[in-house]
Amino acid sequence: MPSPRRSQTSTLVGTRLYFFGGQTSTITSNEVWYLELSNSFNISTPPWHNDVAMPVGYSFGTSCLSPINNSTVFLIGGRILIANTRNYSYTSSVYKFDSNTSQWTTPTINTFNPSFVARNEMQAVIDNNGKIFVFGGINHGNNDNITTTAYFDMNVLDITTMTWSITTQPQSDITYADYSATLLPNGLIVYIGGRSASSSGVNLTNMAKIQIFDTKSYVWSTKFADGSNIASRVSHSAVLTQDGNIIIYGGAKLNNSVVIGVFSDIAVLNTNSWIWSIPSISGAGAPPLTLHSATLYKNYMIIGFGETSVTNLYTNNIYILDIQNYTWVTTFNIPTTKNPTKQTQSNGNSSTDQAINNPSNLYIGIGIGMGVVVLAVVLFVIGFFIYKNRHKQEIIETPGTPKNDHIRETHISTVYKPGIPPPANYELTPTYGVPVPGNNHHSS
């Protein structure tokens, strides 16, 4: 059973919910644990399994699942240490984990952004084309006693070519760390909460100010949400439901980068109407948590690990919310409903079911559809000739009317081929770092 920890990252691979690394009370872990979700269980005895350890100690990073094979997990950024030590080692900013073979590798990346080394406290999402988007973050360096640099660039890793590119954010007041990032099916990334910087200093982002990045046009925009008043926070979790709701849980309140409170509330953002609401919750709930993980699997939001108080108490418990009726449950039953999640990674400390948007399913569906159409045409032709033979009229010859004088019809088939528009090209600009004063948040 894994020890209590915080700041791990998690990713759902099929029916396995993986947890990578995290900070325990004594060390930054390189352990890999997963929950097997193919069977029912009680949260008091979760079905934990230990996998091959990471080559490094890992925390405050982010992870996502490849949509190309639905089995490779990418770990991006984070605080990286030599395994089982307290010594930092930033030999690579990207690690690959093959869940089929339990093998770890460090990929070769073209045009890597050198300023990304030592970035942490940011979140990644990955689209269906295999592009990983990571915004901002801070440069932790070797300890928290040095000047911390905040970044406002969008880093993009195309896993199909292993090519890195960047674009900068023109706005001066924007969230850069400890936010949640959720990719919607229309290609928009929704950034909620976190820390933001402006000419007046570092602040917590207003939860009504929703920052959005369009992964198709590379354009930023801002939505101002109505509805319930949600307290500003950092290091919360977020998951996306199929009906377009983002459910957030927990998080922390800061004062001068120091945690002064931990939340235990649930809030829901409707991304169709951009309205916040607070649902009525039943059942014995999870405690206040921050730096935890949250994953949506079928109708269950599964929460694991995290920091429970300002005194740095960690947990290794699992908590489950049934989002169909917003009830905390103690038993995980194998869901029979359709998965309410899209293939989007909501943030690095949480993940959604990645197994439902496999491109091969599209090709299979097209093949089946074409087969049905061809079979219908064949049956129609056979039926037509049978009908003609059974209803053939006897023709009586009369003067001026030959026996073989009848009408013939000609049928012409037309095949339409849809055009495919060319992909868009984007001009990317370099990144810039901005010093941030007084960063004592999340010290190790």
N, C-alpha and C positions, 0 to 999 in steps of 0.2 A: 504494500500500500504506500502511495507517495506521501511524503512528509508535507506539512503545511507550507505554503509559499504564496508569493505574489508576483506580478509582472511577468508571468509566463505568456506564451502565445499559443493559440489553439486553432486547429483546422479539422473540418469534417471530411473524411475520405470514405465514401460508401456508408457502411454502418459502424465505422470506427471513428470515435471522436478523440483526436490526438491532442496532447498537451506537451509543449516543448520548453524545457528549461524552467526558469523562474528563480527568484531569490528566496532562499530559506532563511532561517534565523542565524545560520552559520556560514553559508556559502552560496555562490551563484551556481545553480545546478546545470548539469549537462544531460539530465535524465530525459527519457521519452516514455510517456505513459499514454495509454488509450483506454477508453471505455468501449466495450462491445455493446452495440445497441440493437442487435438482432434478437435478443431475448429480454423478457421482462425481468425487473429487479427492484428491490427496495433500496431507497437512498441510504439506508443505514449500512448496507453491504453492497456497494457498487462493484460491478465486475471489472476490476482493474487488471490491466495486462502491461507488462514492462517490455519495451522494444529496445533495439540497439541504441546505445547512448550517442549523443552528439559528440563531435570531435572537440567542441569547445563549451565552456560555460556560457549561458545565454539568458539575457533578460532585457526587458523594455524594447523588444524588437517587434516585428510583424511578420505574418505568414499568409500564404494563399495557395490554393490548389490549382494546378494546371488544368484548363478545360480541354487541352489537346488529348491527354490520355486519362484524365481523372484519377491519377495515382501518384503523380509527382508533386511534392510540397516544396515551395520556395520560401526560405527564410531571408528576410531583407533587413539590413541595418541591425540596430540593437547594441547593447553593451556586451562586448565579447571578451571573455577571459580564457586563459589557458586552463584546461579542464582541471578541476579539483584544486585550484589555487585562487589567490586574490590578485593575480597579475594580468593586466589587460594585454590583449594581443589582437590587433586589427589586421590580420593577414588577409582576410577576405570579408567583404560586406554582403555576400550572397552565398547561401548554402542550399544544396538540393538534397531532398530525401526521397528515395524511391520506396514507397510503401509496399510494393510487391516483393522486393528483395531485401528491404531494411538496409539499404546501402546509402552512405553519405558521400557526396562529392562537392567540390568547389568548381563551378563552371568558369570557363574563360569568357570574359565579357569584352565586347568591342566598344571603344570610345567611352569607357567608364568615367564618371564624374568624380575626380579625386577629392572634392570637398564633401562628398557623401560619406567618406570614412568616419566612423565613430558617431554617425547620426543615430538618434534614438528618440523615443517618445512620439513617434508618428505612426500612421496606419496606412496600410496598402489595400487596394482593391485590384482585381484582375477582370478584364472583359473577356467575351467569348472568343476573341481573336488572339488571345495570349499576350495582351499588353498589360503590364503591371504599372499602376499609377501610385506614386508615393509623394505626398506633399509635405514640405517644410521639415520639421524636426529641429532638434538642438544637437550641438556637438558636445558630447559629454567629456571627451578627452580621457585622461587617465584617472581623474578624481574630480570631486565636486568643488574643490577649493581653487579652481582656476576660472578665468573669465569664460562664461558660456556664450556660445554664438548661436543665434536663432537664424533660420533659413526660411525663405519665402519662394522657393523654386519648386516646380513640378518635375519630378524625376520619373522617366518612363523607361521600363525595361521590356523589350519585345523578346519573349522567350522562344519564339520561332527562329530568330536570327541571333539571339543573345547580343543585341545591340542596345546601348544605353543612349538616351537623349534627354535634354532638359529644356524647360521654358520657365521664364520668371513671371512673377505675379506683379502687375503694375500697380495694384492698390497698396496703400501704405498701412491701412488698418485691417488686419486679417489674422484669423486663427493660424497658428503655426505649430502647436504641440498639444498633446494630451486630449485631442478631439476624438470624435468617432467619425468614421468615413463609411458611407453606404452607397453602393452602386445600384441605381435603379435600372429596370429593363430598357428604358429609353436612352441609356448612355450617360445620364447625369449622375455625378458623384455629389452626395449630400453630406456636408460637413457640419457637425453639431457640437457646440460647447468648446471646451479647451481654453488655452491661453492665447491671447492676441496682443500685438504690440502696436503702439502708435507713438506720436511725438510726445505724448504725456506719460509714457511708461508702459509697463506690462500689466494687463488686466485680464479678468475672466470674461470670456465672450458671452454676450447676451444670448440666451437660448432662443429668443424670438428672431434673432438675426441668423438666417440660414444661408450659408455660403455654398455656392453650387459651381461645379466645374463640368463643362460639356466635353466629354471625351471624343466627340466627333469633330467639333469645331475648335477645340482648345480655347474656349471663351469662358470667362468667369462672369457670374451674375449673383445677385443677392435677392432672397425672398424674405419677407417679414411676416412671420407666422402670427396668427390670432389665437384666441382661445385661452386656455388656462395659463396662469403665470408659473413658469418652471424656473426654479432657482439655478443660477449659473453654477457650473461644475467642471471638473476635469476627471480624466481617467475613469469614465463611465463605460458601459457597454451598450451596443445597439444591434438589433437584428431586424431583418426585413421580412414582412409577411407578403403573401401573394396578392392580397388586396391593396397593397401600396402603403401599409402602415409601418412606421419605424418605431419599435418598442425600445426604450432606453431604461436602464436600471442602474441605480447606485451612483457612484462617483464621489468626489471629495470637494470640499470647500477650502480655498487657500487664502492666506493673508501673508503678503510679502513672500510668496513661494513656499510657505510653511502650511502643512495640513492642519486645519483647525476644526474640521468636522467631516463625517462620512455619512452619506445618504443611504436610505433603504427604500426609496420610493420608485414607483413605476410611472412613466409617462408615455403617451402615444402621440406621434406626429403623423397626421394624415397627409401624404404627399400629393393627393389629388386636390384637396382644399387648402392645404397648408394651415391646418388648425391643430393646436395642441389640446389634448384632453387627458384627464386622470381617471382611469377606469376604476370601478369598484372591485376590490380584491377580496377573495375569501380564502380561508385556510391559514394554517401556521406558516408564515412567510420566512424568507431568507433574512439574515441580519443585515445591518449596514455593511456595504462592501464597496471597495474601490480596488483598482488594479487586478480585477478578477477577469474571468472569461465567460462569455455567453454565446450559446449556439442554438439556432432554431432547427429542430429535427421533427418533421411532420407537424403535429400540433403542440409540441413541447418546446419551451425555452429552457435549456439546460445551463445552469450557472455553476461554475466551479472555481475553487480556490479564492485568493484575494486577501486584502488587508481589511480587518474588521473595525479598527479604531485608530485614533490619533496616536496611540501608544505602540503602533506597529505590531499588533497581534495578527498573526496569519492563520488561515484555515485551510484544511484539505477536504472540506465537506462539499457535497453536491446538493443543489436545490433545483426543483423542477416546477415550472409554471405551465399549466395547461391554458394556452391562449384562446381556446374555443370558448371558455367561460371564465377566464382569468381567476383560476383557482390553483393555489399551491397544493401539490400532491406529494405523497411519500412513496408512491409506487409508479415505476415506469412500465406501462403496458405497451406491447407492440402496437403502434398506431395502425388503424385500418383505413383512415382517410387519406385523401391525396395530400402530397407534400405541399404546404402553403408557402414555400419559399421559392424564390428564383435563384438562378445561378449567379449570385453576387456575394462578394466578400464584404461583410459589413464593417468590420475593422479588425485590426491585428490581434486584439484580445477577444474577439468573437468571430464566429464564422457561420455561414449558412450552408444548407445541403447543396452540394455541388453536382449531384448525380442526375439531374433531371433535364438538362439542356444539352445532351450529347449530340453533336452533329450527325453521327451515324444513324440516330433514330429518324432524322429527317429523310435520309436516303432510303431507309427501309420503308418509311411511310409512302414515299413517292413510288417506289417499286410495287408495293402492294396495290396502290391506287391504279397504276397503269395496267396491272394484271387484271384487276376487276373490270376495267373499261374494255380491254381486249376480249375477255370472256363474254361480256354482255353483247358485244358486236357479233361475235361468232354465233351465239345462241339466237340472236335476232335474225341473222341470215338463214340459219337452218330452219327456224320456225316459219320464216317467210316462204321458203320453197315448199315446205310441207303444206302450208296453207294453200298455196297456188295449185299444187297437185290435187288436193282434196276438193277444191272448188272450181276446177277447170270446166268451163261450159262447152257443150257440144255446139258447133257452129253448123247451121244449115245453109247450104249453098243456094243463093238466089241469083238471078241474072245481075251482073255488075258488081257482085260482092264475092271476091275470092276468099277461100277458106283460111288462108294465112294472112289476111289483112287485119293486123292488130297494132296497137300503139306500144312503142318502146320508150323507156325513160333512161336518161343517162345521169349518174350521180358522180360528182367530183368532190374529193376530199381536200381540205385545206389544213395545213399545219402552221401554227403560229409559234415563233420563237421569241421569247422576251429578251430585250437588251439588258446588258449589265453595265451600269455607269462606272467610270474609272474611279479609283480611290483618290481621296483628297490628299494634297501635300501640305505640310505645315512647316513654317519657318520657326525654328527654335532659337531662343536667346540664352546667353550665359547666366549663371547664378551668382547671387551676391549674399554674403553673410552679414548679419547685424548683431553687434555685441548686446547682450541682455544683462543688466545689472542684477545682483542679488539673487541668483538662482540656487536656492537650497532645497528645492522640491525634489523628492524621491532620492535623497542621498542614500548611498549603499552602505 
